Amino acid sequence: MDDRSQIFARWSWAAVITTALACEAGAQPPSPPAGPVAAADPPATATAPATEAPQPQVCTKRGRLHRMFHHTAHTLQDDFIGYPPAFVEPPLGYYLNRQLAVQVSKADMHRFTVYQTDFLPDTDRFSPTGASRFNLMYGRLPAWQGPIFVEWTPDQPELAEARRKAILATLATAGAPIAPERVVIGPPTYPGAFGTEAAGHFNNTITRSESASINFPLTPNESARMGVR
């Protein structure tokens, strides 16, 4: 602590102590006079108007320390704690929409990844499914600032490079050329399931879809339209 900080600290404590002593001294009743006290005169016949008893002085001064704590408390209330009676309840579906927005943002990496199954085997030409996915990716590309991933082929590195060049050439032909650095080769972010795990997920999906109409009744509108009673 430097000399200025020490002087300021001493001055602050001195100001606090002085203010407290002044408040305490002002609140005490006046001390009785020293020496013998003369006898009081007998009361007169006419009654004098009653005078109010002196009230103790109350210190109303606010020191710097009090103002500092008062300002800090209001800052915490305004910026962090808030005022619960004034809270606005979010509308119905607010948190559900927030959750769906997070899921959509996490799916962006999948939307801009070209997998091996999007190409014909051992070629750089799109399969029918890959061409459909590429069309969707092309429509979303103006709003995407990230890279386009091409799934690698570790056993055939030249094949992955040929597919990368094919994507750049297709975008240039379609009138939307991008920087070559934005198309990269790498492992897929969401490779999916394989083998027994994939078969189990597929069977569970089919089973749950078939049992949905039995476990969950139709809405009144659907029931009326389909003639179900």
KAHUDA-V714956 format. One record per pair of residues at least 24 apart in sequence whose C-alpha atoms are under 8 Angstrom apart, sorted by the first residue. I is the first residue (numbers start at 1). J is the second residue. Records with the same first field share a line. If there is no record, write none. Layout:
I=J  J
//
This chain:
15=63
16=63  65
19=61  63
22=59
23=58  59
26=56  57  58  59
27=56  57  58  59
28=56  57
29=56
109=189
110=189  190
111=137
112=137  147  148  149
113=148  149  150  151  188
114=148  149  150  151
115=150  151  188
116=151  152  153
122=159
123=159  163
124=159  162  163  166
125=163  166
138=171
146=182
147=182  183  184
148=182  183  184
149=183  184  185  186  188
150=183  184  185  186  187  188
151=185  186  187  188
152=185  186  187  188
160=185
161=185
//
